[in-house]
């Protein structure tokens, strides 16, 4: 990998009995500052470091899965546009 500080993290789990999404998000957010401080890449500029340290962990409902396309595809036009864009990006030159 050319960029050792390029990453993506997603985890799935279930709430503890008696926990709400709000409580889980609050708990994860409370861990965020220390976690991101400890993992701050040394080669980041001041601006990149500031943005990185502003990240917050959170919890989100995923009963029907998680997709970044779902909000964008709320209308048929958005779905069609996304499909056309994807097809163009794979078309040979």
N, C-alpha and C positions, 0 to 999 in steps of 0.2 A: 504494500500500500504506500503510495507516494506521500500521503498526508497522515502521519501518525495521530494527529489531533482531530481528524475527521471521523465522526461517529454518529450513530443513531441508536437510541435506546428506547425500547418499549417493553413493558412487563405487564403480564396479566395475572390477576389473582382474584380472590373473593374477600369480601369484607368479613372481619371477625364478627361473631355473633354480638349484636348490640351496637355495632359501629354503623355510622351513617356515612354517606359520601362526603359530607361536609367535614366530619371528624377525621376521616382518612386524609382528605386534602389538607386540612390544617396540620395534621401530624407530618405528612410528607413535606409540606412547605417549611416546617420548623427544622427539618433535616437538611434542607437545600443549601443554605449558606455555607455550612461546614463542608458538605460534600463537594460543592463546586469550588470552594477555596482550595481544598486538598487536591483537586484534579485539574486546576488551572494550568493549561499548557504554557510553558515558559516562553515560547516564541510568539505569543500573542502580543499585539500592539496594546497600548493603553486603552484605546477605544474598544477593541475586541475583548479585552479582559473585562472591561466594565459591562459589556453586553452579556458575556458568559456568566459573570457573577450575579447577574440579575435573573438568570433562569430560576424557575421554581418548579419543583416536582408537584404533581397533582394526581387526583383520581378522577376518572371519567366513566360513565356507564358504557358498557360494551355488550349489552344483552343481545344486540343484533349485529355485533361486529363493529370494527373501527375502520373508517375509510375517510381519507382526505377528499375523495371525489364526491361523497354523498352530499355535503352542503352545496358544492358547486353544481351538482346535477339536479337541483330542485325543480328545474324547468326542462322541458324537452329540448329547448334551444341550447341550453348549456350542455346537456348530454351530447347532442349532435355536434356542437362545436368542439367539445373535448375529444370525441371520437375522430373527427376530421383532423384535428391538430395532431393526434397521436398517429394516425395513418400517414400524414404528410411527413412526420419526423422519421418514419421508417422507410419511406419510399426511396428507391435508388435515385442517385443524381441524374 
